[in-house]
Amino acid sequence: MKLERMLSIITYLLNHEKVKSKELADKLEVSVRTIYRDIDAISRAGIPIVAYQGADGGIGIVEGYKLDKSVLTSDEIVKIVTALKGLDSVSEDIKIKLLIEKLTGIASKTDCVPTGNEIMIDLSSWNQNDQLSAKIKLIRKAIQERRVIKFAYYTNENLTERSVEPYVIVFKETNWYLYSYCLLRKDFRLFKIRRMIDVLPTDITFEKREGHSVDEVQWNEEFDADKHSKIVALFDSAMKYSIDDIFGVENYNILEDGKIQVTFNMAINRWVCGFLLGFGDKVEVLEPLELRNQMKSMAESVYKVYK
């Protein structure tokens, strides 16, 4: 997002003698402070930015400067193409495909032979009937048109009707989210797109909320409305391959008897019970006691079904 914005700033400045920072901020829908940070980064990259003083002042690029391939090296173009291919895997935007072709053509004319083939990013689902791409396309259009969308949303076992002002689509860890202003909760929320059902645009439009900048959001914060608790689970050594894949090799301890102790934070609900029960008798929850009791109750219910 930042790279795309900085490229937009450079292109805009090359086509205008001077531009006020407020004009750039309004055009790119960010704060003036964000524009100043981007301008500083562009200057450090070697592009000669000049500030004109006075009432008629502004920001510009030194007269006579030409944008050449030194702005983006071959390696940088390859990285952009790789990222765009990942976005293209869940998008139906023809502009992305054309941009990939354009950048691939530029890279092929330089000293760089590969054009993003060392790393492949495919964000699409294994399920060919998955509707994720269609949802993302609809939400993206609503963001561009500043249009409120409505949908039904699952949190644990509760289904609520939501209307939101969509701001940005986020891919975090392994899931797609929508960062938006929830008109029900009167606050910004992160919604998991797979939990959004019957997503529909409305005829209601909205203005960007004053003082809000997506770039200043701390994405590492916990946006989940459920309170997270520390969970300690003891896995059989035979589950090591699964634990490596799910929790990461840095997040567990191997005990003297070979069993694996994993500590993680998650909301205590039916989902986490079902997730842990999926390991069968190869896992025991040590704490908290509340989760142990829920696991026992759910296991007894499963036993009654198959009894």
Long-range contacts (C-beta under 8 A, 24 or more apart in sequence): 1-168, 1-214, 1-215, 2-38, 2-215, 3-80, 5-30, 5-38, 6-38, 6-41, 6-42, 9-35, 9-38, 9-39, 9-42, 10-42, 10-47, 10-61, 10-67, 10-71, 13-49, 13-59, 13-60, 13-61, 14-61, 14-65, 14-67, 16-60, 17-60, 18-52, 18-57, 18-58, 18-59, 18-60, 19-58, 19-59, 19-60, 20-57, 20-58, 20-59, 21-58, 21-59, 23-58, 24-59, 29-208, 30-213, 30-214, 30-215, 31-211, 31-213, 31-215, 31-216, 33-213, 34-213, 34-215, 34-216, 45-71, 46-70, 47-71, 69-106, 69-110, 74-107, 74-110, 74-111, 74-112, 75-112, 77-103, 77-106, 77-107, 77-110, 77-112, 77-115, 78-107, 78-112, 78-114, 78-115, 78-116, 78-118, 79-116, 81-107, 81-115, 81-116, 82-116, 82-119, 82-120, 82-121, 83-121, 85-116, 85-120, 85-121, 86-121, 86-122, 86-123, 87-123, 89-121, 89-122, 89-123, 89-124, 90-123, 90-124, 90-132, 90-133, 90-136, 90-176, 91-133, 91-136, 91-137, 91-140, 92-133, 92-137, 93-137, 93-140, 123-171, 123-176, 132-176, 132-193, 132-194, 135-193, 135-196, 135-199, 136-169, 136-176, 136-193, 138-199, 138-201, 139-166, 139-169, 139-178, 139-193, 139-199, 140-169, 141-201, 142-166, 142-201, 143-167, 143-168, 143-169, 145-201, 145-205, 146-205, 146-206, 146-207, 146-208, 147-201, 147-202, 147-203, 147-204, 147-205, 147-206, 148-183, 148-201, 148-202, 148-204, 148-205, 148-206, 149-199, 149-200, 149-201, 149-202, 150-199, 150-200, 150-202, 151-196, 151-197, 151-198, 151-199, 151-200, 152-196, 152-197, 152-198, 153-191, 153-195, 153-196, 153-197, 154-195, 154-197, 155-195, 155-225, 155-226, 156-226, 156-267, 156-269, 156-270, 156-271, 157-269, 157-270, 159-197, 160-184, 162-191, 163-202, 163-204, 164-189, 164-191, 165-206, 165-209, 167-212, 167-214, 168-214, 169-193, 170-219, 172-219, 177-223, 179-214, 179-217, 181-206, 181-209, 188-212, 188-217, 189-223, 189-225, 190-223, 190-224, 224-267, 226-267, 226-269, 227-267, 228-265, 228-266, 228-267, 229-265, 229-266, 229-267, 229-268, 229-288, 229-290, 229-291, 230-263, 230-264, 230-265, 230-287, 230-288, 231-263, 231-264, 231-265, 231-266, 231-268, 231-272, 231-285, 231-287, 231-288, 231-291, 232-261, 232-262, 232-263, 232-285, 232-286, 232-287, 233-261, 233-262, 233-264, 233-276, 233-283, 233-284, 233-285, 233-286, 234-259, 234-260, 234-261, 234-262, 234-283, 234-284, 234-285, 234-286, 235-259, 235-260, 235-261, 235-262, 235-279, 235-282, 235-283, 236-260, 236-281, 236-282, 236-283, 238-282, 239-279, 239-282, 239-283, 242-279, 261-286, 268-294, 270-294, 270-298, 273-298, 274-298, 277-302
